[in-house]
């Protein structure tokens, strides 16, 4: 049973002002319950609870921290169909998609539990003293430590995997940070159910009450107050460029600025090299439109830009892609606001580019229809700002006069999450020349695939130079995401019995450590 209350540490708190969740498929409000609109006091109390819990939580043995993450995964699974059905009702996303997303969410929690136990993320280093050296060399030992309480903003398009129990939350908790989540108002009931799983896991594992809190609300002021609170030490955000940069400004203006790890905006260029385009243009057209229209195009890795050399092979590709786009059924979008922005963005693109195909429109404020447009490389280079994200199933195909012009377009683009090369062996020399350009522009380079899937693994990078993210040195998916919420501390000539256990002697067996420059287990 949903209450609509806030989760502030162990307290469940109501509020006089409440808002209703929406059912985008019906275009109507969900009558019960109303969800509490957090105010300034609620934000302050949640941050105080996170600060009060931080030192205790951070000091817990790694085995206990890992067991807590495992427990959260189990409690989410124990919610059963109620979680999936509520998420479906609030987002319009298919049940099968949400079942897969739940598996991704719990799998991610368990992956980080294993990562916590492995211990390599601590970056342990030991440089032993040398009293005979002139001047004497001190004993120096290094490990990473958690930053402190972290604010996490839920995303609209992934109500589970990028929200209350998403990658930002789990990587911060794995690092030893406490977390205050600002739930996305597009799926407040889903967030409350996940918060109840956290509460149950905290109780079962004996973690401090303020380890996790959930704030809800529709006002931007709630998020602003959360980022501005002096107890918050870092921010994780997935959303729009406008929202991310607004939080970055608040964080930078604080008396003590803090990092904002925001994943924001990308068009994720797909490059069709000539031999691949000639050999398999029809299959590429089908795969491209499938990737473009997946989930109504509401993926941050959606292929919003495609580049190829103009000619008969590109014309054939466009003809095949046009057929797939025209046959694509309208799909429910996450919110009426996202739908309105999509319609506006598609109309703006139609004014400057040539229409290739449009899927049938429907008179519905939440159902979006696919679109495909084209322009020349020269047109795009004259105003590279035309290559910006349209959050939905619309893409721009750029016909370049040569591979050299194509490379020029890539150089002119902003930072991206992904770039995809479709290349046959005969294209490899051309691809080799493009790789250094792409390495400077994106966080993940794909070959002969589609960018929409983001595997949760040790080697994944879901990030990229601005505006794909606020800090292109980081990732929000995969185990490297833990690094965002850690900082190094060096201990000089500290007596062994005062050192953290992992830094005593030559380290702990089984935990990676570098001793005098030599890596050991």
Beta strands, then each sheet from edge to edge (+ up, - down):
strand 1: 6-8
strand 2: 11-13
strand 3: 18-19
strand 4: 22-23
strand 5: 28-29
strand 6: 35-36
strand 7: 125-127
strand 8: 140-146
strand 9: 150-153
strand 10: 179-182
strand 11: 212-215
strand 12: 234-238
strand 13: 259-263
strand 14: 270-272
strand 15: 305-309
strand 16: 331-332
strand 17: 354-358
strand 18: 367-368
strand 19: 371-376
strand 20: 394-400
strand 21: 416-422
strand 22: 442-447
strand 23: 486-492
strand 24: 513-515
strand 25: 518-520
sheet 1: 1+ 2-
sheet 2: 3+ 6-
sheet 3: 4+ 5-
sheet 4: 23+ 8- 7+ 24+ 25-
sheet 5: 11+ 10+ 9+ 12+ 13+
sheet 6: 17+ 19- 20- 15- 14- 21- 22-
sheet 7: 16+ 18-
end
